[in-house]
Amino acid sequence: MEDLKAIRVFLEVVDHLSFNAAARSLKMTPASVTRIVARLEEELGQQLLLRTTRQVSLTSAGAVVAARYRPIVEAFDQTTDDILAANRPNDGRLKINAPLSMGMRLMPGLVESFRLAYPRVSLDVQLTDALVDIIEEDCDLAIRVSGPPTDKSTIWRKLCVVPRIAVASPAFLGRTGTPATPDDLVAPHCLSYSTNGQPETWVFRKGGANRTIRAGTTVMSNNGDYLAGIASAGGGISVLPDFIVHSAIDRGELVQVLPEWELPALWLTLFYPPYAQLPPLVATFSDFCESYLRDLDGLVFD
């Protein structure tokens, strides 16, 4: 860092256009600042600053040096901060990606609890139901609620199982009748979770029996909360994670359909870029996240 000292002092003088003001900002004497800048000019063989009794201004050479060195110094400082933060388990900044429904329901409490425990950590939480490329998005980690991972370009950590259930409003079932088996489901009544424009496929299991039902295309969405809202309003039957619908069930807005039939659960998984070793701060958040989620309803830990 000593090699950059002269450049840092020079840039401080440029920012203030004053040796005295730069000296105060750097907590140095004006004579030291003047001496360091003069030595830099000697090393570069260029006059960088014009000094008068009233002001300091850049020469054309000084403007070129300032323009070229400033981004280098800023990048150097950012890289140094990133390296130091990566080795501190309780200090730094984390960029996290999470699904929208989970983000709105679970992340506020998780983030606030984490901030209380680790006040020197800053969090940038981005919410989207799309499965983002965490390498391209430059995320430290992504939280996903999905099937078992198949992505081989990342590393992951399974936190828990997220049960799914079929739900509908009492009014809808009163109007259409309560299905006794999956075979009673009618596609136009089945609200489809979809991220690709194709209807969802539901697989119901009971004992050794399996029933595969293709949901309808009348209502499709890539957001579970929206589908829960449609179901609560009497729009049909939807298969959703328990943590999205259990409050509506408690309030009587939704009821479980086909409770004797089981649906494949989802995984709540943390995805990471292909770190050679998990950075301490990322590991700290991961452990805290698992501990926090263990206290919540609608999730199942092995």
Protein Blocks (a to p, Z undefined) as FASTA:
>chain_A
ZZmmmmmmmmmmmmnopaklmmmmnopafklmmmmmmmmmmmnopafbdcdfkbccddfk
lmmmmmmmmmmmmmmmmmmmmmmmmmpckgccddddddfklmmmmmmmmmmmmmmmmmmb
ccdddddfbdcdfklnopabdcddddddfbfkbccddfbdcdddddddfklmmmnopafb
fklpcfklpccddfehpacdddddehjbccdddddfkbgcfbfklmmmmmmnonaccddd
fklmmmmmmnopaccehklbccddddddddddddfbdcfklmmmmmmmmmmmmmpghiac
ZZ
